[in-house]
Amino acid sequence: MRRLSATILTILFMPAALMSGGITASFLKLNSDARTMGTGNSFAAISNGVNSIILNPAGLSNIQNKEIAMNYSNLYADMRYGFIGWGMPIDQLDAAFALGAQYLNSGEMEQRDINRKNTGSYTNKDMTINLGYGRNFPEMNLNLGLNVKYITSKIEEESANTLAMDIGGIYKTKQGINLGLTVQNIGSGLKYIDKKDPLPLTISAGAGYQMKAGPLLALGIKNSVYEKKTTISLGMEYSILSAFNLRTGYLTGKDLSSVSGGFGIAITKD
């Protein structure tokens, strides 16, 4: 059996929050899929499928069949973001393996000298290659995951690269509540010439509960360590006939608030 999941639409209000912060490789804070954005960024406890590789790698263990996911977004101005991921289960280990890539292209930007004279244009480019693994430990009701990534960044003629990783876990209680925790972008940072800036290190925790004959409810708390900012998110997803999914979410923090919503269609092919 093959399962193809297609997300049709997600509407976001006040999306500039995705690009806040002054640390390097800020594109790592962007989400890979419309489901996560549509539920207000409440991903720690409800991540599943190949998109988990850059959300909470513990969710990779829920992959049951080969999966591929793609996302492309025009952010603002000429800035473009994309993600592609592929995952497959390892049935003998009750685990799954995944590969993924993210990129951000800033588009053409004006270049000026000290006298404000236009001297041409330049482009900023960022990319990461992800290698993820998630495993289920049913005797402990626990999923664990690890994502190792190679990050490369280029600003005009200068470039930098580094290695980083994400770790995560999801625990299912006897009451059917999922509790999730993930630490993202653990690494030494990117160094341009003689200056090194930190990666967007974040710690995310959350809870998720699937109501009987009702919606999936999610709560998330995310702390951006170096930015010293904490956001709280609430999300809800309601499935109709297991194929049509309605989503809404709310994200709030010290200096931002946003509402999101959308829907998705899942197509299953035998």
Protein Blocks (a to p, Z undefined) as FASTA:
>chain_A
ZZddddfbdcdehkllmmgcjbehklmmpcfbfklmmnoopaklmggcjklmmmcmmlmm
mpmbdcdddddddfbhjbccdddddddddfknopadddddddddebjaddddfkopaebd
cdddddddddddddddfknopacddddddddddehjbccdddddddddddddfkopacdd
ddehiaebjaehjaccddddddddddddddehiacddddddddfklopacddddddddeh
hlaccdddddddfkbccdddddddddddZZ
